[in-house]
Amino acid sequence: MEIKNIIGETTEYDKKLKLEVKKPKSWCKSISAFANTLGGFLIFGISDDNQIVGLETPDKDAELISEIIKTRLNPIPEFKISFHTEDGNVLLIVQVSKGEETPYYYSGDGLLEAYVRIGNESVKASPIELKRLVLRGRNTTFDSQNSMYKVEDYAFSKLRERYKKWTGNSFDEKDLVSFGLATEQGYLTNAGALIADESPIFYSRVFCTRWNG
């Protein structure tokens, strides 16, 4: 694995000149962000202007990195540490996988914070992003969550009309449940509340995709 390939082919990486043991948040936020987003690489031993300078004690640094990640990240993300030598300089590469148990928090200084990747930066997750991470970690989505709205209070005339036109069949009440728009207890899901004729969820948009076949 060539460093230039990592830097040249992906934006999902961060670099640090050296390991800052006393300021773990300075690089642990990247670990959190990679685990919460799409994964990525954290490379130690490269300057801000991409000069390869290496580390003086790579073996010791590798042990410290592993220990700090295990004590500062909750839950502990899946990661792999490898050594790379280039022009006589030894670099440490921490490869972080996209996590399934989101959100992955950084814990320190009395704070519990989750980070995400936006562009080539690791930034603190907003309340909305944090909610999405929680739902993803529970293997569920916003659409499938139950709402407070009762099915009997809302109509789906536009959906029924379109369904009839596309399929030639009538849209039955039980279809609301099978389509994930309502629960068997008579409440709309968030998806159902969004698609109802007079949606009670204001300032919202719905994006739909159709696959033939």
Summary of the structure (lengths in Angstrom):
residues: 213
radius of gyration: 23.8
end to end distance: 41.5
largest distance: 72.4
contacts: 586
relative contact order: 0.12
helix: 33%
strand: 25%
